Amino acid sequence: MDMKINKKLFGVTMLIMAAFLMGAFFNQSEAKLKVIKAGVDEKGNQICINKSQVYLFKKNQAENKIIFYFHDAESDSAMVAKSFPDIESMDKYWNVLIRDW
């Protein structure tokens, strides 16, 4: 009987720890992750690029966008732009991107 309680306690503890770790992972800024969600294509499919593919990124203040240029064998000018609702959110993302690239 005592062994069953220990197993249940261990299982509950592991479940709680996993929940906290998942929360910490999903609470990270996207700029810290290895993959960047950078918008949608003409069909509405989400475009994600791996940071290792990116060779240049630049900030477009006038349009509240960060433009990522990446290597793509099928395209000479592969680029995606991530849009932001305001300058503050773009600057916050940019600062994390520069610091954690």
Buried (B, 14 or more C-beta within 10 A) or exposed (E): EEEEEEEEEEEEEEEEEEEEEEEEEEEEEEBEEEEBEBBEEEEEEEBEBEBEBBEEBEBEEEEBBBBBBBEEEEEEEBBBBBEBEEEEEBBBBBEBBEEEE
